[in-house]
Amino acid sequence: MSILPIDTGPIDTGRYGTAEMRRIFEEEARVQRMLDVEAALAWAHAEVGNIPRKDAEKIAAMASIKHVRLSRIKEIEREIKHDIASLVRALAEACGPSGAYVHLGATSYDIVDTANALQLKEALELIEKKLDDFEKILMEKALQHKNTLMMGRTHGQHALPITLGFKFAVWMREISRHIQRLRQCKERVLVGKMSGAVGTQAGLGPNAMKIQELVMQRLGIKEAEISTQIVQRDRHAELVCLLAMIASTLDNFATEIRELQRPEIGELFEFFEVEKQVGSSTMSHKRNPELCERVCGLTRIVRSLVIPALENVVTWHERDLTQSSAERFILPETCILADYMLFLMTNIVANLRVDEERMLKNIELTQGRAMSEAVMIALTKKGVNRQEAHELLRKLTIKSETEKRHFKKILLEDKIVHRRLNEKEIDEALNPRNYLGTAKKQIQLMVKKTEKEREKRGLELVMPKIEGK
């Protein structure tokens, strides 16, 4: 069963997307959610005395794709050219005389928008679960590698030493913020409505507000506090923007791994199944960061959906039909791709191969020059003016690079440096392990903070503290 009315590409073919997320957006699943809304509406009418209870029970019993066939809905739609009216007629047919009460007082988008909320509720539960899982993996990696020394880079150049665990802790907190955003966003996005053709609820009678309340209670979602013929699309736009932000975060992580997997750097690597996996159809030696590249590519699609989602906020008067066609793509695609990318990145990070030896070798590529700030700080502690020390070391690093000699030798030869720092003090300043600042403490604090947040969310603690390697 396709996600959309026709096979449209890689999502429908099953190449991208997890099975559980794709199922939510299959056409039959969407029809079932709309039938669920119709059943809840009939029940609510019976609760307030608008229709006989036996008729509401009949409608509820028949509001299933077992009885309301997708093929019959499509057959009616070919004739009347209206998808929701076709569903209503098909359900009414299946209900016999009780069908007279199907869709009473409702407009199409009472059904569509409330069904959207039901689908999104399921989808966001999967996405939040994957965010929780990814956060956990990053916590474990932060602790595991809190002492794994590597070079920090700015502008693509060697900057100062960090640890791999520190990098993972930074990533972890970015994911933690997305979890917070998603939980807040759900409060505004997961809403349905039963408000009629322009939002006034005129067709639902004197108990209209109670009917809306009952329908949403039965379906397990919140009411839109006020709406026109549609739930206002700022809600959906917020969600799509958030999913694009999450995708961009994953793009950032994947890009970093791709960079660090380059042979010239060779510090982190995607898992590669050496027994069977093929890296290239012609170059047998290739081990490409293929999954990370897939994440980066799919992020472009998710980000591209932000513009139509924002444009959908605009509607003529109480509504027009411009949102309908666009969001049939926007909502399924953003959810399916965001969920899939989280699945990919969680597995990528969980199975990363780390070359700690190469990390240490790479630190030495600049022959100690990357520790110039540490030397500068050491000189200021001995009374040298900070600005003068900076200018001196700038010149000495250039000399070291030009002459291709280790920075230590250049420092020992300089009279100003050697007069204030002995060889042991220079060695201490040039040792990258001595210049990690609060990195390890920050890792522990961020892990502790994240554990407390997870505990409030009802999740288990990750693991005992690991001292690292």
Protein Blocks (a to p, Z undefined) as FASTA:
>chain_A
ZZblbdfbjklnomgocfklmmmmgmklmmmmmmmmmmmmmmmmmmnopacfklmmmmmm
mmcfklmcfklmmmmmmmnopaklmmmmmmmmmnmmmlmmgoghiafklmmmmmmmmmmm
mmmmmmmmmmmmmmmmmmmmmmmmmmmccdddeehiafbdcdfklmmmmmmmmmmmmmmm
mmmmmmmmmccddebjnonommnojmlmmmmmmmmmmnopacdfbdcfbccfklmmmmmm
mmmmmmmmmmmmmmmmmmmmpmklomaccdddfklpcfbfklmmbccffklmmmmmmmmm
mmmmmmmmmmmmpcghjbcfklmmmmmmmmmmmmmmmmmmmmmmmmmmmmoccdfklmmm
mmmmnnomlmmmmmmmmmmmnopafklmmmmmmmmmmmmmmnopafklmmmmpmklmmmp
cfklmmmmmmmklmnojmmmmmmmmmmmmmmmmmmnopacfbdcdebZZ
